[in-house]
């Protein structure tokens, strides 16, 4: 288990930023999801230190000022975005979320378990968004979502957010 959380990641980045003599070129925090407020810090480090590379485990959206910078690039109506924001806001890990929905302990979540679980957790998805989410996650088309499929969806979501955040950071550096 990695004891660092988003505030620890921010502290590391601020230490790098504040040390003009730092020769650090890579910081791997790929297991740590960071608050969206760190993305401008990373961009600032890159602007001043050139080839600095920071890997992190996704962006936790707090809907503060930075989100507006790439709001047009992220569709907040996307079912996976809504789901991930809800999981994050509830302070759940992906495995905890999965276990809450997998009521029968089968290792996969049926459509009924998924629908019931999301409604029970008050995840704000419409029926069509829910259908789309299940269809997108159920990559083997067996009518159920297993933990591996949930991990794949989460990984793809985080990859998309990192690409979009990097594009925004790159645009800031170029301007």
TORPA-4810 file (N, C-alpha, C, O; in nm, 3 decimals):
<nodes>
NODE_1_0.085_-0.118_0.000_0.000_0.000_0.000_0.088_0.124_0.000_0.186_0.131_0.075_X
NODE_2_0.054_0.220_-0.083_0.129_0.343_-0.092_0.069_0.444_0.006_-0.048_0.480_-0.007_X
NODE_3_0.147_0.489_0.106_0.091_0.580_0.205_0.071_0.723_0.156_0.007_0.803_0.224_X
NODE_4_0.124_0.756_0.038_0.106_0.891_-0.014_-0.034_0.909_-0.067_-0.093_0.818_-0.125_X
NODE_5_-0.086_1.028_-0.047_-0.215_1.066_-0.102_-0.193_1.192_-0.184_-0.079_1.237_-0.201_X
NODE_6_-0.300_1.248_-0.234_-0.289_1.367_-0.317_-0.214_1.482_-0.248_-0.130_1.545_-0.312_X
NODE_7_-0.242_1.512_-0.121_-0.165_1.620_-0.057_-0.015_1.590_-0.050_0.067_1.681_-0.063_X
NODE_8_0.022_1.464_-0.030_0.164_1.427_-0.030_0.227_1.447_-0.167_0.340_1.492_-0.177_X
NODE_9_0.152_1.412_-0.271_0.200_1.434_-0.408_0.220_1.581_-0.436_0.318_1.620_-0.499_X
NODE_10_0.126_1.663_-0.390_0.139_1.807_-0.408_0.262_1.859_-0.333_0.335_1.943_-0.385_X
NODE_11_0.284_1.809_-0.212_0.401_1.853_-0.134_0.531_1.820_-0.207_0.624_1.901_-0.210_X
NODE_12_0.538_1.699_-0.267_0.656_1.662_-0.344_0.677_1.757_-0.461_0.788_1.803_-0.486_X
NODE_13_0.570_1.786_-0.533_0.580_1.874_-0.649_0.620_2.016_-0.608_0.700_2.080_-0.676_X
NODE_14_0.566_2.064_-0.498_0.603_2.198_-0.452_0.749_2.203_-0.408_0.816_2.305_-0.425_X
NODE_15_0.799_2.092_-0.352_0.940_2.086_-0.314_1.029_2.092_-0.439_1.131_2.161_-0.440_X
NODE_16_0.989_2.020_-0.544_1.065_2.024_-0.670_1.060_2.165_-0.728_1.161_2.220_-0.772_X
NODE_17_0.941_2.222_-0.728_0.924_2.357_-0.784_1.006_2.460_-0.706_1.064_2.551_-0.765_X
NODE_18_1.010_2.446_-0.574_1.078_2.543_-0.491_1.229_2.528_-0.484_1.298_2.614_-0.430_X
NODE_19_1.281_2.419_-0.539_1.425_2.396_-0.535_1.485_2.427_-0.673_1.482_2.343_-0.763_X
NODE_20_1.540_2.544_-0.686_1.596_2.587_-0.815_1.712_2.499_-0.860_1.743_2.494_-0.979_X
NODE_21_1.776_2.430_-0.766_1.892_2.346_-0.799_1.854_2.201_-0.825_1.941_2.118_-0.850_X
NODE_22_1.727_2.169_-0.818_1.684_2.031_-0.838_1.714_1.985_-0.980_1.683_2.053_-1.078_X
NODE_23_1.776_1.867_-0.988_1.806_1.808_-1.119_1.704_1.700_-1.154_1.721_1.628_-1.253_X
NODE_24_1.600_1.688_-1.073_1.500_1.584_-1.096_1.433_1.605_-1.232_1.385_1.714_-1.263_X
NODE_25_1.431_1.499_-1.311_1.365_1.505_-1.442_1.239_1.420_-1.446_1.152_1.444_-1.530_X
NODE_26_1.228_1.321_-1.356_1.112_1.232_-1.357_1.064_1.210_-1.214_1.144_1.186_-1.123_X
NODE_27_0.934_1.218_-1.196_0.871_1.187_-1.068_0.757_1.090_-1.097_0.660_1.126_-1.164_X
NODE_28_0.769_0.968_-1.047_0.669_0.865_-1.073_0.578_0.850_-0.952_0.616_0.793_-0.850_X
NODE_29_0.457_0.902_-0.966_0.354_0.889_-0.864_0.233_0.821_-0.927_0.118_0.859_-0.902_X
NODE_30_0.259_0.721_-1.011_0.153_0.662_-1.092_0.046_0.591_-1.010_-0.060_0.559_-1.063_X
NODE_31_0.072_0.565_-0.881_-0.031_0.502_-0.797_-0.109_0.604_-0.716_-0.196_0.568_-0.636_X
NODE_32_-0.078_0.732_-0.736_-0.142_0.837_-0.656_-0.231_0.923_-0.744_-0.180_0.994_-0.832_X
NODE_33_-0.363_0.920_-0.723_-0.448_1.016_-0.795_-0.428_1.153_-0.732_-0.428_1.166_-0.609_X
NODE_34_-0.412_1.254_-0.814_-0.385_1.389_-0.765_-0.503_1.482_-0.787_-0.578_1.467_-0.884_X
NODE_35_-0.519_1.576_-0.697_-0.622_1.678_-0.716_-0.589_1.760_-0.839_-0.472_1.779_-0.872_X
NODE_36_-0.690_1.809_-0.905_-0.668_1.884_-1.029_-0.584_2.010_-1.008_-0.529_2.063_-1.104_X
NODE_37_-0.574_2.057_-0.886_-0.495_2.177_-0.859_-0.345_2.155_-0.880_-0.270_2.253_-0.887_X
NODE_38_-0.299_2.029_-0.889_-0.155_2.005_-0.910_-0.114_2.020_-1.056_0.004_2.038_-1.084_X
NODE_39_-0.208_2.012_-1.147_-0.172_2.016_-1.289_-0.104_2.149_-1.325_-0.005_2.147_-1.398_X
NODE_40_-0.153_2.263_-1.277_-0.081_2.388_-1.307_0.059_2.391_-1.242_0.150_2.453_-1.297_X
NODE_41_0.077_2.324_-1.128_0.208_2.317_-1.064_0.304_2.240_-1.154_0.419_2.281_-1.173_X
NODE_42_0.256_2.128_-1.208_0.338_2.049_-1.300_0.374_2.132_-1.424_0.488_2.130_-1.469_X
NODE_43_0.277_2.204_-1.476_0.303_2.289_-1.593_0.407_2.396_-1.561_0.492_2.427_-1.644_X
NODE_44_0.399_2.452_-1.441_0.495_2.555_-1.401_0.636_2.496_-1.387_0.734_2.559_-1.427_X
NODE_45_0.645_2.376_-1.331_0.776_2.309_-1.320_0.832_2.286_-1.459_0.950_2.311_-1.484_X
NODE_46_0.749_2.237_-1.549_0.795_2.212_-1.686_0.841_2.341_-1.754_0.939_2.343_-1.828_X
NODE_47_0.770_2.447_-1.727_0.804_2.576_-1.787_0.943_2.623_-1.740_1.018_2.683_-1.817_X
NODE_48_0.976_2.596_-1.615_1.102_2.643_-1.559_1.215_2.541_-1.564_1.332_2.578_-1.562_X
NODE_49_1.181_2.413_-1.571_1.285_2.310_-1.566_1.295_2.230_-1.696_1.375_2.137_-1.705_X
NODE_50_1.217_2.265_-1.794_1.229_2.199_-1.924_1.172_2.059_-1.929_1.051_2.042_-1.942_X
NODE_51_1.256_1.960_-1.920_1.217_1.823_-1.950_1.160_1.746_-1.831_1.173_1.624_-1.827_X
NODE_52_1.100_1.812_-1.737_1.043_1.745_-1.620_0.923_1.660_-1.662_0.836_1.707_-1.735_X
NODE_53_0.921_1.535_-1.615_0.811_1.445_-1.646_0.752_1.395_-1.515_0.825_1.349_-1.426_X
NODE_54_0.620_1.404_-1.502_0.552_1.357_-1.382_0.442_1.260_-1.423_0.354_1.293_-1.503_X
NODE_55_0.449_1.140_-1.367_0.344_1.041_-1.391_0.260_1.032_-1.264_0.314_1.025_-1.154_X
NODE_56_0.128_1.031_-1.281_0.041_1.022_-1.165_-0.083_0.941_-1.201_-0.112_0.920_-1.318_X
NODE_57_-0.154_0.897_-1.098_-0.265_0.804_-1.115_-0.399_0.869_-1.143_-0.500_0.827_-1.088_X
NODE_58_-0.401_0.968_-1.227_-0.527_1.031_-1.263_-0.548_1.162_-1.189_-0.472_1.198_-1.099_X
NODE_59_-0.653_1.230_-1.229_-0.685_1.360_-1.172_-0.818_1.349_-1.099_-0.918_1.302_-1.154_X
NODE_60_-0.817_1.392_-0.974_-0.941_1.397_-0.897_-0.997_1.537_-0.916_-0.934_1.635_-0.876_X
NODE_61_-1.112_1.547_-0.975_-1.171_1.676_-1.006_-1.238_1.734_-0.883_-1.322_1.670_-0.820_X
NODE_62_-1.202_1.856_-0.850_-1.265_1.928_-0.741_-1.356_2.038_-0.793_-1.419_2.110_-0.715_X
NODE_63_-1.364_2.053_-0.926_-1.447_2.154_-0.990_-1.410_2.294_-0.948_-1.497_2.380_-0.933_X
NODE_64_-1.281_2.318_-0.929_-1.237_2.454_-0.898_-1.187_2.517_-1.026_-1.219_2.472_-1.136_X
NODE_65_-1.108_2.622_-1.012_-1.069_2.704_-1.125_-1.001_2.627_-1.238_-1.024_2.661_-1.354_X
NODE_66_-0.919_2.527_-1.210_-0.844_2.463_-1.317_-0.935_2.384_-1.412_-0.908_2.375_-1.531_X
NODE_67_-1.040_2.326_-1.358_-1.129_2.247_-1.443_-1.182_2.330_-1.558_-1.201_2.279_-1.668_X
NODE_68_-1.206_2.456_-1.533_-1.258_2.541_-1.639_-1.161_2.550_-1.756_-1.202_2.577_-1.869_X
NODE_69_-1.031_2.528_-1.730_-0.933_2.532_-1.839_-0.953_2.420_-1.940_-0.924_2.438_-2.058_X
NODE_70_-1.001_2.306_-1.896_-1.021_2.199_-1.993_-1.162_2.143_-1.991_-1.187_2.032_-2.037_X
NODE_71_-1.255_2.223_-1.936_-1.396_2.182_-1.933_-1.449_2.151_-2.073_-1.529_2.059_-2.090_X
NODE_72_-1.406_2.227_-2.172_-1.454_2.204_-2.308_-1.401_2.075_-2.368_-1.457_2.023_-2.464_X
NODE_73_-1.293_2.022_-2.310_-1.234_1.900_-2.364_-1.287_1.774_-2.297_-1.274_1.665_-2.353_X
NODE_74_-1.347_1.787_-2.179_-1.400_1.671_-2.108_-1.551_1.683_-2.105_-1.606_1.785_-2.064_X
NODE_75_-1.617_1.578_-2.148_-1.763_1.578_-2.147_-1.809_1.526_-2.011_-1.804_1.406_-1.985_X
NODE_76_-1.852_1.617_-1.925_-1.892_1.579_-1.790_-2.024_1.503_-1.787_-2.071_1.463_-1.680_X
NODE_77_-2.085_1.484_-1.903_-2.206_1.401_-1.911_-2.171_1.257_-1.942_-2.257_1.169_-1.939_X
NODE_78_-2.042_1.231_-1.972_-1.999_1.094_-1.999_-2.025_1.009_-1.877_-1.990_1.047_-1.765_X
NODE_79_-2.088_0.893_-1.896_-2.120_0.807_-1.781_-1.997_0.770_-1.697_-2.005_0.769_-1.574_X
NODE_80_-1.885_0.740_-1.760_-1.766_0.701_-1.683_-1.716_0.820_-1.601_-1.667_0.800_-1.489_X
NODE_81_-1.727_0.942_-1.653_-1.685_1.060_-1.578_-1.773_1.079_-1.456_-1.724_1.105_-1.346_X
NODE_82_-1.903_1.066_-1.474_-1.997_1.078_-1.363_-1.968_0.973_-1.257_-1.964_1.002_-1.138_X
NODE_83_-1.948_0.849_-1.302_-1.921_0.739_-1.209_-1.791_0.763_-1.133_-1.788_0.750_-1.011_X
NODE_84_-1.684_0.797_-1.203_-1.554_0.819_-1.138_-1.561_0.935_-1.040_-1.503_0.927_-0.931_X
NODE_85_-1.629_1.042_-1.076_-1.641_1.155_-0.984_-1.716_1.113_-0.858_-1.681_1.153_-0.747_X
NODE_86_-1.820_1.033_-0.876_-1.898_0.988_-0.760_-1.814_0.898_-0.670_-1.816_0.913_-0.548_X
NODE_87_-1.740_0.805_-0.729_-1.654_0.716_-0.651_-1.552_0.798_-0.573_-1.528_0.772_-0.454_X
NODE_88_-1.492_0.896_-0.638_-1.391_0.981_-0.574_-1.454_1.064_-0.462_-1.398_1.074_-0.353_X
NODE_89_-1.569_1.123_-0.489_-1.634_1.207_-0.388_-1.675_1.126_-0.266_-1.680_1.179_-0.155_X
NODE_90_-1.704_0.998_-0.286_-1.742_0.911_-0.174_-1.619_0.857_-0.100_-1.632_0.792_0.003_X
NODE_91_-1.501_0.884_-0.154_-1.378_0.837_-0.092_-1.357_0.688_-0.104_-1.290_0.626_-0.021_X
NODE_92_-1.414_0.628_-0.208_-1.403_0.484_-0.228_-1.285_0.448_-0.316_-1.246_0.523_-0.405_X
NODE_93_-1.228_0.332_-0.289_-1.134_0.273_-0.383_-1.217_0.194_-0.484_-1.332_0.159_-0.456_X
NODE_94_-1.160_0.167_-0.598_-1.233_0.094_-0.702_-1.278_-0.043_-0.652_-1.391_-0.085_-0.680_X
NODE_95_-1.193_-0.112_-0.580_-1.227_-0.246_-0.529_-1.343_-0.237_-0.429_-1.430_-0.325_-0.428_X
NODE_96_-1.345_-0.133_-0.346_-1.454_-0.117_-0.250_-1.586_-0.091_-0.323_-1.690_-0.146_-0.287_X
NODE_97_-1.579_-0.006_-0.425_-1.697_0.022_-0.506_-1.749_-0.107_-0.569_-1.869_-0.136_-0.564_X
NODE_98_-1.656_-0.185_-0.628_-1.695_-0.309_-0.694_-1.761_-0.404_-0.594_-1.865_-0.463_-0.623_X
NODE_99_-1.702_-0.419_-0.478_-1.757_-0.512_-0.377_-1.895_-0.467_-0.329_-1.980_-0.550_-0.298_X
NODE_100_-1.918_-0.334_-0.323_-2.050_-0.286_-0.284_-2.157_-0.326_-0.384_-2.271_-0.353_-0.347_X
NODE_101_-2.119_-0.331_-0.512_-2.215_-0.366_-0.615_-2.229_-0.517_-0.633_-2.337_-0.565_-0.669_X
NODE_102_-2.125_-0.591_-0.609_-2.124_-0.736_-0.628_-2.187_-0.804_-0.506_-2.118_-0.867_-0.426_X
NODE_103_-2.317_-0.790_-0.494_-2.390_-0.836_-0.375_-2.379_-0.986_-0.353_-2.376_-1.031_-0.238_X
NODE_104_-2.374_-1.064_-0.461_-2.369_-1.209_-0.445_-2.226_-1.264_-0.437_-2.206_-1.384_-0.424_X
NODE_105_-2.127_-1.175_-0.446_-1.988_-1.217_-0.433_-1.938_-1.304_-0.547_-1.844_-1.382_-0.528_X
NODE_106_-2.000_-1.294_-0.664_-1.966_-1.381_-0.777_-1.839_-1.337_-0.851_-1.785_-1.412_-0.932_X
NODE_107_-1.794_-1.216_-0.823_-1.677_-1.164_-0.895_-1.714_-1.090_-1.021_-1.627_-1.041_-1.093_X
NODE_108_-1.844_-1.080_-1.048_-1.890_-0.999_-1.160_-2.023_-0.935_-1.119_-2.093_-0.983_-1.030_X
NODE_109_-2.054_-0.827_-1.187_-2.174_-0.751_-1.155_-2.272_-0.764_-1.271_-2.243_-0.723_-1.383_X
NODE_110_-2.388_-0.822_-1.242_-2.491_-0.833_-1.345_-2.549_-0.695_-1.371_-2.527_-0.601_-1.294_X
NODE_111_-2.623_-0.684_-1.479_-2.687_-0.555_-1.510_-2.777_-0.514_-1.395_-2.778_-0.398_-1.356_X
NODE_112_-2.853_-0.610_-1.339_-2.944_-0.577_-1.229_-2.867_-0.530_-1.106_-2.907_-0.433_-1.041_X
NODE_113_-2.756_-0.598_-1.073_-2.674_-0.555_-0.959_-2.618_-0.415_-0.983_-2.614_-0.332_-0.892_X
NODE_114_-2.576_-0.390_-1.106_-2.518_-0.260_-1.141_-2.623_-0.151_-1.125_-2.598_-0.049_-1.060_X
NODE_115_-2.741_-0.172_-1.183_-2.849_-0.073_-1.176_-2.888_-0.050_-1.031_-2.896_0.065_-0.985_X
NODE_116_-2.914_-0.157_-0.958_-2.956_-0.145_-0.819_-2.848_-0.077_-0.735_-2.878_0.012_-0.656_X
NODE_117_-2.723_-0.118_-0.753_-2.613_-0.063_-0.676_-2.591_0.085_-0.701_-2.569_0.161_-0.607_X
NODE_118_-2.598_0.126_-0.827_-2.577_0.268_-0.858_-2.692_0.353_-0.805_-2.671_0.466_-0.759_X
NODE_119_-2.812_0.299_-0.810_-2.926_0.373_-0.754_-2.913_0.381_-0.601_-2.941_0.485_-0.541_X
NODE_120_-2.870_0.270_-0.539_-2.851_0.266_-0.394_-2.743_0.365_-0.350_-2.754_0.426_-0.243_X
NODE_121_-2.640_0.381_-0.432_-2.532_0.475_-0.401_-2.561_0.617_-0.449_-2.477_0.706_-0.433_X
NODE_122_-2.679_0.637_-0.508_-2.721_0.769_-0.557_-2.628_0.826_-0.664_-2.601_0.946_-0.665_X
NODE_123_-2.580_0.740_-0.753_-2.498_0.786_-0.865_-2.594_0.847_-0.966_-2.687_0.780_-1.012_X
NODE_124_-2.575_0.973_-1.003_-2.671_1.044_-1.088_-2.659_1.010_-1.237_-2.612_1.092_-1.316_X
NODE_125_-2.702_0.891_-1.274_-2.699_0.849_-1.415_-2.841_0.824_-1.463_-2.924_0.768_-1.391_X
NODE_126_-2.867_0.865_-1.586_-2.996_0.832_-1.648_-2.992_0.686_-1.692_-2.886_0.624_-1.693_X
NODE_127_-3.105_0.633_-1.728_-3.111_0.495_-1.775_-3.026_0.476_-1.901_-2.957_0.375_-1.914_X
NODE_128_-3.031_0.572_-1.992_-2.952_0.558_-2.115_-2.802_0.569_-2.085_-2.722_0.499_-2.147_X
NODE_129_-2.764_0.655_-1.990_-2.623_0.663_-1.952_-2.577_0.534_-1.886_-2.466_0.486_-1.911_X
NODE_130_-2.663_0.477_-1.804_-2.632_0.351_-1.737_-2.616_0.238_-1.839_-2.522_0.159_-1.830_X
NODE_131_-2.707_0.231_-1.935_-2.696_0.130_-2.040_-2.566_0.145_-2.118_-2.499_0.046_-2.149_X
NODE_132_-2.531_0.268_-2.149_-2.407_0.294_-2.224_-2.285_0.257_-2.142_-2.189_0.200_-2.195_X
NODE_133_-2.286_0.291_-2.013_-2.175_0.259_-1.924_-2.153_0.108_-1.917_-2.040_0.061_-1.929_X
NODE_134_-2.259_0.034_-1.898_-2.248_-0.112_-1.892_-2.198_-0.167_-2.024_-2.109_-0.253_-2.026_X
NODE_135_-2.253_-0.119_-2.135_-2.210_-0.166_-2.267_-2.062_-0.135_-2.290_-1.990_-0.219_-2.345_X
NODE_136_-2.017_-0.016_-2.249_-1.876_0.021_-2.267_-1.784_-0.064_-2.181_-1.675_-0.101_-2.224_X
NODE_137_-1.827_-0.096_-2.060_-1.742_-0.172_-1.968_-1.742_-0.322_-1.997_-1.642_-0.390_-1.977_X
NODE_138_-1.853_-0.373_-2.045_-1.867_-0.518_-2.068_-1.798_-0.556_-2.199_-1.863_-0.583_-2.300_X
NODE_139_-1.665_-0.558_-2.195_-1.588_-0.578_-2.318_-1.600_-0.719_-2.375_-1.581_-0.737_-2.495_X
NODE_140_-1.629_-0.819_-2.292_-1.644_-0.955_-2.345_-1.789_-0.989_-2.378_-1.819_-1.102_-2.416_X
NODE_141_-1.878_-0.892_-2.363_-2.020_-0.903_-2.401_-2.091_-1.022_-2.336_-2.174_-1.087_-2.400_X
NODE_142_-2.059_-1.050_-2.209_-2.128_-1.159_-2.139_-2.245_-1.108_-2.055_-2.308_-1.186_-1.983_X
NODE_143_-2.274_-0.977_-2.065_-2.386_-0.921_-1.991_-2.352_-0.883_-1.848_-2.440_-0.840_-1.773_X
NODE_144_-2.227_-0.898_-1.809_-2.183_-0.864_-1.674_-2.052_-0.787_-1.680_-1.979_-0.793_-1.779_X
NODE_145_-2.024_-0.713_-1.574_-1.899_-0.640_-1.564_-1.818_-0.706_-1.452_-1.861_-0.708_-1.336_X
NODE_146_-1.702_-0.760_-1.488_-1.616_-0.816_-1.383_-1.514_-0.712_-1.341_-1.502_-0.606_-1.402_X
NODE_147_-1.440_-0.743_-1.235_-1.346_-0.645_-1.181_-1.240_-0.606_-1.284_-1.200_-0.490_-1.292_X
NODE_148_-1.195_-0.701_-1.362_-1.095_-0.673_-1.466_-1.147_-0.571_-1.567_-1.073_-0.482_-1.610_X
NODE_149_-1.272_-0.585_-1.606_-1.332_-0.490_-1.700_-1.345_-0.351_-1.637_-1.328_-0.250_-1.705_X
NODE_150_-1.376_-0.348_-1.507_-1.384_-0.220_-1.437_-1.246_-0.154_-1.432_-1.235_-0.032_-1.449_X
NODE_151_-1.143_-0.232_-1.409_-1.006_-0.180_-1.406_-0.967_-0.125_-1.544_-0.908_-0.017_-1.553_X
NODE_152_-1.001_-0.197_-1.650_-0.970_-0.152_-1.786_-1.040_-0.018_-1.813_-0.979_0.073_-1.869_X
NODE_153_-1.167_-0.007_-1.775_-1.241_0.118_-1.795_-1.178_0.231_-1.715_-1.166_0.343_-1.764_X
NODE_154_-1.138_0.203_-1.592_-1.074_0.304_-1.509_-0.940_0.347_-1.568_-0.909_0.466_-1.571_X
NODE_155_-0.862_0.251_-1.614_-0.732_0.281_-1.674_-0.748_0.369_-1.798_-0.674_0.465_-1.817_X
NODE_156_-0.844_0.335_-1.881_-0.870_0.414_-2.002_-0.917_0.555_-1.965_-0.876_0.653_-2.028_X
NODE_157_-1.001_0.565_-1.865_-1.049_0.696_-1.819_-0.932_0.781_-1.771_-0.919_0.897_-1.810_X
NODE_158_-0.845_0.723_-1.686_-0.731_0.797_-1.634_-0.635_0.835_-1.746_-0.578_0.944_-1.746_X
NODE_159_-0.616_0.745_-1.843_-0.528_0.775_-1.957_-0.583_0.894_-2.036_-0.507_0.983_-2.075_X
NODE_160_-0.712_0.896_-2.058_-0.775_1.007_-2.129_-0.758_1.138_-2.053_-0.724_1.240_-2.113_X
NODE_161_-0.780_1.135_-1.922_-0.763_1.256_-1.843_-0.619_1.305_-1.845_-0.593_1.425_-1.856_X
NODE_162_-0.523_1.212_-1.834_-0.382_1.251_-1.837_-0.347_1.316_-1.971_-0.276_1.416_-1.975_X
NODE_163_-0.397_1.259_-2.080_-0.370_1.317_-2.212_-0.427_1.457_-2.222_-0.361_1.548_-2.272_X
NODE_164_-0.548_1.475_-2.173_-0.612_1.607_-2.181_-0.542_1.706_-2.090_-0.523_1.822_-2.128_X
NODE_165_-0.504_1.663_-1.970_-0.432_1.752_-1.879_-0.295_1.787_-1.936_-0.251_1.901_-1.925_X
NODE_166_-0.228_1.690_-1.996_-0.097_1.716_-2.056_-0.110_1.813_-2.173_-0.024_1.899_-2.191_X
NODE_167_-0.215_1.799_-2.251_-0.236_1.890_-2.364_-0.258_2.032_-2.314_-0.208_2.128_-2.373_X
NODE_168_-0.333_2.047_-2.205_-0.355_2.179_-2.148_-0.224_2.234_-2.093_-0.191_2.351_-2.115_X
NODE_169_-0.150_2.151_-2.021_-0.022_2.194_-1.964_0.075_2.233_-2.076_0.146_2.332_-2.065_X
NODE_170_0.076_2.155_-2.183_0.164_2.185_-2.297_0.124_2.317_-2.360_0.211_2.397_-2.397_X
NODE_171_-0.005_2.341_-2.374_-0.052_2.467_-2.432_-0.012_2.585_-2.343_0.021_2.692_-2.393_X
NODE_172_-0.015_2.564_-2.210_0.027_2.670_-2.119_0.175_2.699_-2.133_0.217_2.815_-2.129_X
NODE_173_0.256_2.593_-2.151_0.399_2.610_-2.167_0.431_2.681_-2.297_0.520_2.766_-2.302_X
NODE_174_0.357_2.646_-2.403_0.381_2.706_-2.534_0.339_2.853_-2.541_0.390_2.929_-2.624_X
NODE_175_0.248_2.892_-2.455_0.197_3.031_-2.463_0.281_3.128_-2.386_0.250_3.247_-2.384_X
</nodes>
